[in-house]
Amino acid sequence: MVGLVDYHMHSLLSDGKNSYEEMVKAAIDSGLEEVGFSDHVCLKPVDWAVMPVDIPVMTEQILELRDKYSAQIKVRYGIEMDYFPGKEKEILKIISSLPLDYVIGSVHFIGDWNFDTDQSLYGKWTNDELYNMYYELIQLAAKSGLFDTIGHLDIIKKFRVYPESDQSQLLEQTLKVIKENNVVVELNTGGLDRPCAELTPSPEIVTLCYQHHIPMTISSDAHATNQIARHYETAINLMKKIGFEEIVTFENRARKMTRI
């Protein structure tokens, strides 16, 4: 794991099972060079995100651990911020108030529906319509300038929901927007443990990212210590096979390229 990072992790402050310190120690044991925390921050009052009163606690704990373990691992401070169209100013206010190394922009909501946890509205629209609504939101998130990375790009497939017809044009347009706005895409290995049982994004989309010269980083979406760097061998082998030689790492909202 030397040289590798894991930038997508959740602690007890959002929907994780372990403390930051427990996660850091496990990351050190796994041989990671950098560990980045990205607890959920959401404008909607949901029980899986950090409560506003706990945001200063989150900052204090992460910065303390950064100093405490600086000789053993680099600790990065990120958040996974839900994107909502029309709420860019409110999102920017939160982001600007924190000493972040990176911001993951994710779409978990279509309107007021949290499709990531609530399966009740699947079937209300055709899957083609659903994919169009989702990827339009991804495009808006990429255009917003708020985010460094797009999280689990094709998470709309989580519950094995796939379009009825070929959506390659929609995907190509989405990747074009991501490239034009200089946003990184994460290769999220957690998808292999979701119902879709596939990396997010899929190997086909990873190939398209390479063809579009879109830089990528890698993450596990860990919600517990035993999920840190899960399935990394599979993901790294895929990236190398496709042609990737580097991943993106972050510090102070600035990126650099690190060989894999």
C-alpha positions in Angstrom: 0.0 0.0 0.0 3.0 2.3 0.0 2.2 5.5 -1.8 -1.5 4.8 -1.8 -4.3 6.9 -0.3 -7.8 6.4 0.9 -9.8 9.7 0.7 -13.4 8.5 1.3 -14.1 7.5 4.9 -16.8 8.0 7.4 -16.6 8.2 11.2 -19.0 8.0 14.1 -19.9 11.7 13.5 -21.8 10.7 10.4 -22.7 7.1 9.5 -19.4 5.3 10.3 -18.8 2.7 13.0 -15.5 3.9 14.3 -13.7 7.0 15.7 -11.2 9.0 13.6 -8.4 7.6 15.7 -9.4 4.0 15.2 -9.6 4.7 11.5 -6.1 6.3 11.5 -4.6 3.4 13.3 -6.1 0.9 10.9 -4.9 2.9 8.0 -1.4 2.8 9.4 -1.6 -0.9 9.8 -2.8 -1.3 6.2 0.3 0.5 5.0 -1.4 3.5 3.5 0.6 6.7 3.1 -2.3 9.0 3.4 -5.8 8.8 4.9 -8.5 11.3 4.3 -11.7 11.7 6.2 -14.9 12.7 4.4 -17.8 12.6 6.7 -21.2 13.5 5.2 -22.2 17.1 5.3 -25.7 17.8 4.0 -28.0 20.8 3.9 -31.0 18.5 4.6 -31.4 17.3 8.2 -30.6 13.6 7.7 -29.4 11.2 10.4 -26.4 10.0 8.3 -24.6 13.3 8.2 -22.6 15.4 10.7 -24.9 17.5 12.8 -24.1 21.2 12.4 -23.2 21.5 16.1 -20.6 18.7 15.6 -18.8 20.3 12.7 -16.3 22.2 15.0 -15.7 18.8 16.8 -15.0 17.2 13.4 -12.4 19.9 12.6 -10.7 19.8 16.0 -10.4 16.0 16.1 -9.0 15.6 12.6 -6.5 18.4 13.0 -5.3 16.9 16.4 -4.8 13.5 14.8 -3.0 15.1 11.9 -0.4 16.3 14.3 -0.4 13.3 16.6 0.3 10.8 13.7 2.3 13.0 11.4 5.4 10.8 11.6 3.4 7.7 10.6 0.8 8.8 8.1 -0.5 12.0 6.4 -4.0 12.8 7.6 -6.1 14.8 5.2 -9.3 16.7 6.0 -12.1 16.3 3.5 -15.9 16.2 3.5 -18.5 14.5 1.3 -20.9 17.3 0.5 -24.3 16.7 -1.0 -25.0 18.8 -4.1 -28.4 20.5 -4.4 -29.1 22.7 -7.4 -29.9 26.3 -6.4 -28.1 25.8 -3.0 -24.6 26.7 -4.2 -24.2 29.7 -2.0 -25.2 27.8 1.1 -22.8 24.9 0.2 -20.0 27.3 -0.5 -20.5 29.0 2.9 -19.9 25.7 4.6 -16.9 24.7 2.5 -15.3 28.1 2.9 -15.6 27.9 6.7 -13.4 24.8 7.0 -9.7 24.2 6.5 -10.2 21.4 4.0 -7.8 19.5 1.8 -10.5 18.4 -0.6 -14.2 18.3 -1.1 -16.1 15.3 -2.6 -19.2 16.3 -4.3 -21.9 13.6 -4.3 -25.5 13.3 -5.5 -27.6 11.2 -3.2 -30.9 13.1 -3.8 -33.2 13.6 -6.8 -35.4 16.4 -5.5 -36.3 15.3 -2.0 -35.9 11.6 -2.7 -32.7 10.0 -1.3 -32.4 7.3 -3.8 -29.3 6.0 -2.1 -31.2 4.6 0.9 -34.9 4.8 0.0 -36.0 2.3 -2.6 -39.6 3.2 -2.5 -39.7 5.5 -5.6 -37.9 3.2 -8.0 -40.3 2.5 -10.8 -42.0 5.9 -10.6 -40.0 6.9 -13.7 -38.4 4.8 -16.4 -34.8 4.0 -15.6 -33.8 6.1 -18.7 -35.6 9.1 -17.1 -33.9 8.3 -13.8 -30.5 8.2 -15.3 -31.1 11.5 -17.2 -32.2 13.2 -13.9 -29.2 11.9 -12.0 -26.5 12.7 -14.6 -28.0 16.2 -15.1 -27.3 16.7 -11.4 -23.8 15.4 -11.7 -23.2 17.8 -14.6 -24.5 20.7 -12.5 -22.3 19.6 -9.6 -19.2 19.6 -11.8 -20.1 23.0 -13.3 -20.6 24.5 -9.8 -16.9 24.9 -9.1 -17.6 23.7 -5.5 -16.0 20.3 -5.6 -12.5 18.8 -6.1 -13.8 15.3 -6.8 -17.1 13.7 -7.9 -18.0 10.8 -5.6 -19.1 7.3 -6.8 -20.0 8.7 -10.2 -22.5 6.0 -11.2 -24.0 5.3 -7.8 -27.5 5.5 -9.4 -26.9 1.8 -10.3 -26.5 0.8 -6.6 -29.6 -1.3 -6.3 -29.0 -2.9 -9.7 -31.1 -0.3 -11.5 -29.9 0.0 -15.1 -31.2 2.1 -18.1 -33.6 0.5 -20.6 -31.7 1.9 -23.6 -28.1 2.9 -24.5 -27.2 6.0 -22.4 -23.6 6.3 -23.8 -24.3 9.8 -25.2 -25.5 11.0 -21.8 -22.4 9.6 -20.2 -20.1 11.1 -22.8 -21.7 14.5 -22.2 -21.3 14.1 -18.5 -17.6 13.2 -18.8 -17.1 16.1 -21.2 -18.5 18.5 -18.5 -16.3 16.9 -15.8 -13.2 17.3 -18.0 -14.1 20.9 -19.0 -14.5 21.9 -15.3 -11.3 20.2 -14.3 -12.9 17.9 -11.7 -11.4 14.6 -10.5 -13.3 11.4 -10.5 -12.9 8.9 -7.6 -12.6 5.2 -8.2 -14.8 4.0 -5.3 -14.1 0.4 -4.4 -17.1 0.3 -2.0 -19.4 -0.5 -4.9 -18.2 -4.1 -5.0 -19.9 -4.6 -1.6 -23.2 -2.9 -2.6 -26.0 -4.7 -4.4 -24.6 -3.7 -7.8 -21.4 -5.6 -6.9 -19.3 -3.4 -9.2 -16.7 -0.6 -8.8 -18.2 2.9 -8.9 -17.6 4.0 -11.5 -17.7 0.8 -13.6 -14.6 -0.5 -15.5 -16.2 0.8 -18.7 -16.4 4.3 -17.2 -12.9 4.2 -15.8 -11.8 3.4 -19.4 -13.7 6.4 -20.7 -12.2 8.6 -18.0 -8.7 7.6 -19.2 -9.7 8.3 -22.8 -11.0 11.7 -21.8 -7.8 12.4 -19.8 -9.9 12.8 -16.6 -7.7 12.4 -13.5 -8.8 9.9 -10.9 -8.1 9.2 -7.3 -9.0 6.0 -5.3 -11.1 5.4 -2.2 -12.8 2.7 -0.3 -15.9 4.5 1.1 -15.0 2.9 4.4 -17.6 3.0 7.2 -15.6 0.8 9.5 -11.9 0.0 10.1 -12.2 -3.4 8.3 -13.3 -1.6 5.1 -10.2 0.6 4.7 -8.5 0.1 1.3 -10.9 -2.7 0.5 -10.6 -4.2 -2.9 -7.6 -2.0 -3.7 -5.7 -4.7 -5.6 -8.6 -5.1 -7.9 -9.0 -1.4 -8.5 -5.3 -0.7 -9.0 -4.8 -3.6 -11.4 -7.8 -2.3 -13.4 -6.4 1.2 -13.6 -2.9 0.0 -14.6 -4.5 -2.3 -17.3 -6.4 0.6 -18.7 -3.3 2.8 -18.8 -3.4 4.9 -15.7 0.0 5.5 -14.1 -0.9 8.1 -11.5 -3.7 9.0 -9.1 -4.5 12.4 -7.7 -3.6 13.3 -4.1 -4.7 16.5 -2.3 -3.5 19.0 0.2 -5.1 22.4 0.9 -7.4 22.0 -2.0 -4.4 21.7 -4.3 -3.7 18.5 -6.2 -0.6 16.6 -7.2 -0.1 13.4 -9.1 1.3 10.3 -7.4 2.4 7.2 -9.2 0.7 3.9 -8.6 
